[in-house]
Amino acid sequence: MIDRDHALPVTQQARLLGISRSSAYYQPREVSEADLKLMRRIDELHLDHPFAGARMLARLLRRESITVGRRHVGTLMKRMGVEALYRKPNTSRKHAAHRIWPYLLRNRKIDRANQVWALDTSYIPMARGFVYLTAVVDWASRRVLAHRVAITLERAAMLSRRWRKRLRNTGRLRSSTRIKEASSPQPNSPTRFSAGRFSCRWTEKAPGVTTCSSNGCGAASNMKRFI
């Protein structure tokens, strides 16, 4: 947005854009190798102790002879999008305009393929950073019907939303993870599904969030699902 070769000074360009002048000179830096190792260890501890906050994680790290303050741990947790999982206040209060759907999988025996499909988004740690895996899994056979890998969570959410539109025309029940709806300017080619009829229902109550160390595809990941 800032054109340094323009006749208009950078100060006036920043004022017209409504940004600070210092941001025009900011040069992003790569995350240090030490922080990457620390972030990976924080992610592993978060999978084992999903209720742990910055203070508890800092104490757990100090037990491993890793000297780090809770503020730095909190900064890295924000950068990773990791937070302690616990019951928030007023979780059982329903919004007046929120339509509550019945949970179709309650007391239902799942004993055949193509009866219930699950759609989940998980993140997989890589050498540097993470990639996000969105997969459609058949509950009975544990078969992966379709999957996509994205480098950003927004991209993964966009793929998930496209799949929901495709799955509306199929004749199966489906359980889905609640993830952030987002848009992505990048093109994609969602998997095609056959036509038919499809039932989609959220759970009646969502009192909290649980984590597990692996998803239906068997990939080591951190998966958040409302139950």
ABEGO torsion letter per residue (X at the ends): XBBAABABBAAAAAAAAGBBAAAAABBBBBBBAAAAAAAAAAAAAAAABAABBAAAAAAAAAAAGBBBBAAAAAAAAAAAGBBBBBBBBGAABBBAABBBBBBAABGBBBABBGABBBBBBBBBBBABEBBBBBBBBBAAAGBBABBBBBABAAAAAAAAAAAAAAAAABABBBBBBBBBBBBBABBBBBBBBBBEBBBBBBBABBABBBBBABBAAGBBBBBBBBX
